Amino acid sequence: MGSFAKVLSQFTNVASARLSAPGASSTSSRGILQTSRANKTGLSLRLDATLKDGHDMKTFGLGTAASLASRGRYARFTSSMFKVYSVMEKELDDSCSPSVRLVWDEFGDNLRRAEALKKDLRDVADNSGNIGVSTATNDYVNAIISAASKDQDDNGARLIGHLYCRYFADLMGGQILATPTRYALNLSYDAPRHYYFGDFAGENRGRNVERLYARFNEAGEIIDDDGIEEVIQETYAAFDHNINVYKEEGRLWEDSAIGVRNIILGYLKSS
């Protein structure tokens, strides 16, 4: 029971590790956020505020653990994420918004996840192409397309809200989930791939996150106050859609318990 509680706690608290805390190491996610200068002002400050009060850490943790209850459930979840990232990255690539381009042109190649998710999906689902689009996934995708369309109309930067919601979760907390996922589902040593950012999230992660924050602030400077509010509201909406995908299949507590059991058994088997 102690092992179960410890691992489940890791999942339910991984998001909070991105929030500032006294005494955090300067290289940890908490430390990076705490010591950053760029996230204390401008659009970056506003975006981090959405993380603190718009991100449902409990559902995130339980939903992630529940996705490890079986390869089938993980395949459905990964399929949803693949569709979300594929659409988001296409819209980011096609965006004509000066603010969006300022961020995506510099960091897009480092951040994009769709190809990695596609490979991860092939690992667990031979019929991955036949997995349908769930209601929550479809709503999420439509929200991204709508945000991109509105940006096109008024040179806004709503897509930055979606970019922040997804990639900051991956950069600042998601990487810790790679090893438990591999243990739970008996994946190969190089899987799952979508948590891996290479050198961008290596020893210079703090510096690169600071650069990203600085670009957010520069992007915010070329839109008006109403445009900033549109970005923030879209960020909250992105968090809501994200959580809806995590909890859509239900059985969060039951399947998270199975997922944590799979992690423990996988770890013992590999030892």
Secondary structure as GFF3:
##gff-version 3
##sequence-region A 1 271
A	DSSP	alpha_helix	2	13	.	.	.	ID=ss1
A	DSSP	three_ten_helix	16	18	.	.	.	ID=ss2
A	DSSP	alpha_helix	29	35	.	.	.	ID=ss3
A	DSSP	three_ten_helix	38	40	.	.	.	ID=ss4
A	DSSP	alpha_helix	42	54	.	.	.	ID=ss5
A	DSSP	alpha_helix	57	66	.	.	.	ID=ss6
A	DSSP	alpha_helix	71	94	.	.	.	ID=ss7
A	DSSP	alpha_helix	98	111	.	.	.	ID=ss8
A	DSSP	alpha_helix	114	124	.	.	.	ID=ss9
A	DSSP	three_ten_helix	128	130	.	.	.	ID=ss10
A	DSSP	alpha_helix	135	154	.	.	.	ID=ss11
A	DSSP	alpha_helix	158	172	.	.	.	ID=ss12
A	DSSP	three_ten_helix	174	177	.	.	.	ID=ss13
A	DSSP	alpha_helix	178	185	.	.	.	ID=ss14
A	DSSP	three_ten_helix	198	201	.	.	.	ID=ss15
A	DSSP	alpha_helix	205	221	.	.	.	ID=ss16
A	DSSP	alpha_helix	225	247	.	.	.	ID=ss17
A	DSSP	alpha_helix	252	270	.	.	.	ID=ss18
###
